[in-house]
Amino acid sequence: MFLELYDLRIEDEILVTTEDGDITVYLQPEIEARVEARVAKGNISSEFDLQVPLPANEVSGQIKGEKGAYLSLNTSAGDIQIRKIE
């Protein structure tokens, strides 16, 4: 599953869940967001500094600042990648 998210606001909540398959999310480089991500079988990686060690199976982190949109990303079998829109 590929997502490109633009113009996220502080009150936005994005929830993405899949049973089987990768999730790749593209975000604007200047975004502020809270990120929670979990994989049962796979890894989480990010081009943003989430202030946690990566790769990992579970992440609760912040992209820039202390506020921002909320992203919840979950997959049972697959990888989660958080990338910057170029």
C-alpha positions as CSV (number, residue, x, y, z in Angstrom):
1,M,0.0,0.0,0.0
2,F,1.4,3.4,-1.0
3,L,0.2,6.7,0.4
4,E,1.2,10.2,-0.3
5,L,-0.1,12.6,2.3
6,Y,-0.1,16.4,1.7
7,D,-1.3,19.3,3.9
8,L,-1.8,17.4,7.1
9,R,-3.1,19.5,9.9
10,I,-2.7,19.2,13.6
11,E,-6.2,17.8,14.1
12,D,-5.8,15.1,11.3
13,E,-5.7,11.4,12.3
14,I,-4.6,8.9,9.7
15,L,-5.1,5.2,10.6
16,V,-3.8,2.5,8.2
17,T,-4.0,-1.2,8.9
18,T,-3.3,-4.2,6.7
19,E,-3.2,-7.9,7.4
20,D,-0.6,-8.8,4.8
21,G,1.7,-6.4,2.9
22,D,4.0,-3.5,3.1
23,I,2.9,0.1,3.9
24,T,4.9,3.0,2.4
25,V,3.9,6.5,3.4
26,Y,5.3,9.6,1.7
27,L,5.1,12.8,3.8
28,Q,6.1,16.4,3.1
29,P,9.6,17.1,4.5
30,E,8.3,20.0,6.7
31,I,5.6,17.9,8.4
32,E,5.1,17.7,12.2
33,A,3.5,14.5,13.2
34,R,3.1,11.9,16.0
35,V,3.8,8.4,14.6
36,E,2.8,5.0,16.0
37,A,3.7,2.0,14.0
38,R,3.7,-1.7,14.6
39,V,4.6,-4.8,12.5
40,A,4.3,-8.4,13.7
41,K,6.7,-9.8,11.0
42,G,8.8,-7.1,9.3
43,N,10.6,-3.9,10.1
44,I,9.9,-0.2,10.3
45,S,12.2,2.3,8.7
46,S,12.0,6.1,8.2
47,E,13.7,8.9,6.4
48,F,12.6,11.2,9.2
49,D,14.2,11.3,12.6
50,L,11.6,9.6,14.9
51,Q,13.9,9.9,17.9
52,V,13.9,6.1,18.3
53,P,16.4,3.5,17.1
54,L,15.4,1.9,13.7
55,P,14.8,-0.5,12.2
56,A,12.3,-1.8,14.8
57,N,9.1,-3.7,15.1
58,E,7.3,-1.1,17.1
59,V,7.7,2.7,17.1
60,S,6.1,5.6,19.0
61,G,7.8,8.7,17.9
62,Q,7.6,12.4,16.8
63,I,8.6,14.0,13.6
64,K,9.7,17.6,14.4
65,G,8.1,19.7,17.1
66,E,5.8,18.5,19.9
67,K,2.5,18.5,18.0
68,G,1.2,17.6,14.6
69,A,-1.1,15.2,12.8
70,Y,-1.4,11.6,14.2
71,L,-0.4,8.6,12.1
72,S,-1.1,5.0,13.1
73,L,0.4,2.4,10.8
74,N,-0.1,-1.3,11.4
75,T,0.6,-4.5,9.4
76,S,0.7,-8.1,10.5
77,A,3.2,-9.3,7.8
78,G,5.2,-6.7,5.9
79,D,7.4,-3.7,6.3
80,I,6.5,-0.1,7.1
81,Q,8.5,2.7,5.4
82,I,8.1,6.4,6.1
83,R,9.6,8.5,3.3
84,K,10.0,12.1,2.4
85,I,8.2,13.5,-0.7
86,E,10.8,15.0,-3.0
